[in-house]
């Protein structure tokens, strides 16, 4: 403030008192508004950060569950293939000729009048 304003005397009238009171009310009103806005901004910031944190956590859980799902799906596919192979083998085992061929190959059973010779496996290291 300049020195000129300090030298001016203030009028002591009811209008000036009312005007000063009005200015004071406006000043307090503005301060309350600023406080409310700051409080609202803080609350908004807290809620937003909580929501963002929750979202990021859910994305991590989703990625983990998706990976687990893919692994289980691969396992399911391999088990389905294994089941199919086992069912085919069951159908083959119902046939007498197949069972006899397995018995002849693995357990050296022979047909009547047939001789079986076991030839040792050749070792290529000689």
Protein Blocks (a to p, Z undefined) as FASTA:
>chain_A
ZZklmmpccdddfklmmmmmmmmmmmmmmmmmmmmmmmmmmmmmmmmmmmmmmmmmmmmm
mmmmmmmmmmmmmmmmmmmmmmmmmmmmmmmmmpmklmmmmmmmmnopacehiacddddd
ddfkZZ
